[in-house]
Amino acid sequence: MTLQITYKVNAEINAEELSSVFRASGIKRPVDDLPRLERMIDHADILISAWDGNNLVGIARAITDFSYCCYLSDLAVDKNYQKNGIGKELIALLKDELGEEVALLLLASQEAMEYYPRIGFNEIDNGFKIARKR
C-alpha cells in the first residue's frame, strides 16, 4: 500500500488535532491540557505537518530565530504511519525552511536515541537544562 501523505508548512491546526497526533505517536506531552497545547501551537515559529487526507498524522514543531539556531520541540508521527519516512521528511522540510546557517537542536527521549542519528542528527554531550515543573 502506497501512502499519499501531504506535507504543509505552517498549516492551521487546532489543539484537538495536536493532542490526537501526540496520543497516536506515543510522545509524552500534556495531551489533556488543550489550552496549553493551543499556546504551544500559537507560539511555535514553524509547524511542518503531515496529512493523510484531512487527518493529521505527523508534526514537527519548532522555535527559531531563523538566523542561528532552531529548537525542535516536537517530532511526532502516528504509530500507524511510522517507518514510512514521514519523520525524516518532516525534518527535511524543516531544514529547507531554516536554511544552511541555522543549527537544529533537540532533546530526545530514551526511546528515540537510536532514531535521530539515522536521519542525520549527531549526538552531543555538552548541554544543560533547567527542567519544567509540570
C-alpha positions in Angstrom: 0.0 0.0 0.0 1.4 3.4 -1.0 0.6 6.3 1.3 -0.5 9.6 -0.2 0.9 11.9 2.5 0.6 15.7 2.0 3.1 18.0 3.8 2.3 21.5 4.8 4.3 24.4 6.2 2.5 26.4 8.9 -0.9 25.0 8.1 -3.6 25.8 10.7 -4.0 23.0 13.2 -6.0 23.0 16.4 -5.3 21.7 19.9 -7.5 18.7 19.4 -5.6 17.6 16.3 -2.3 18.1 18.0 -3.5 16.2 21.0 -4.6 13.4 18.7 -1.3 13.0 16.9 0.6 13.2 20.2 -1.6 10.4 21.6 -1.3 8.3 18.5 2.5 8.7 18.4 3.2 7.8 22.0 5.1 11.0 22.7 4.7 12.3 26.2 3.0 15.7 26.0 0.2 17.4 28.0 -2.4 15.8 25.7 -5.4 16.6 28.1 -4.4 20.3 28.6 -5.9 21.8 25.4 -5.3 25.4 26.4 -1.6 24.6 26.9 -1.5 22.8 23.5 -3.1 25.8 21.9 -0.3 28.0 23.3 2.3 25.5 22.0 0.8 25.9 18.6 0.4 29.7 18.8 4.0 30.3 19.9 5.8 28.0 17.6 7.8 29.6 14.8 7.5 26.7 12.4 4.9 23.9 12.1 5.5 21.3 9.5 2.6 18.9 9.3 1.9 15.6 7.6 -1.6 14.8 6.5 -3.4 11.7 5.2 -6.4 13.4 3.7 -7.8 15.6 6.5 -6.2 13.5 9.2 -3.0 15.0 10.9 -0.6 12.1 11.1 2.7 13.9 11.8 4.1 17.1 13.2 7.4 18.9 13.6 7.0 21.9 15.8 10.0 24.3 16.3 11.1 27.5 17.8 13.8 29.5 16.0 15.4 32.9 15.3 15.7 31.9 11.6 19.3 33.0 11.7 21.5 30.9 14.1 19.6 28.2 15.9 16.3 26.2 16.0 15.0 24.0 18.7 12.8 21.2 17.5 10.3 20.9 20.3 8.2 18.1 18.9 8.6 15.4 16.3 5.6 13.1 16.4 4.2 10.6 13.9 1.2 8.4 14.5 2.4 4.9 15.2 0.2 3.6 12.4 2.3 5.7 10.0 5.7 5.2 11.4 8.5 3.6 9.4 7.3 5.2 6.2 9.8 8.1 6.1 7.4 10.7 7.4 9.6 11.8 10.3 12.6 12.1 8.0 10.5 14.1 5.5 9.3 16.5 8.3 12.9 17.1 9.3 14.0 17.6 5.7 11.2 20.2 5.1 12.1 21.9 8.4 15.7 22.1 7.3 14.6 23.6 4.0 12.7 26.3 5.8 15.7 27.1 8.0 18.5 27.2 5.5 22.1 26.3 6.0 23.0 29.0 8.6 20.7 27.5 11.3 21.7 24.7 13.7 18.9 22.3 14.5 18.8 21.1 18.2 16.5 18.8 20.1 16.1 16.8 23.3 15.4 13.1 22.6 13.5 10.7 24.8 15.4 7.5 25.6 13.2 5.6 23.2 14.3 7.8 20.3 18.0 7.9 20.9 18.7 5.4 18.1 16.3 7.1 15.6 17.8 10.6 15.3 21.3 9.5 14.1 19.6 7.6 11.3 18.0 10.8 10.0 21.2 12.9 10.1 21.5 14.2 13.7 24.8 14.0 15.6 24.7 13.1 19.3 26.1 15.8 21.6 27.2 15.6 25.2 27.7 19.3 26.0 24.4 20.6 27.2 22.4 21.7 30.2 18.8 22.2 31.1 16.5 23.5 33.8 13.6 21.1 33.8 10.0 22.3 33.8 8.0 21.8 37.0 4.9 20.4 35.2 
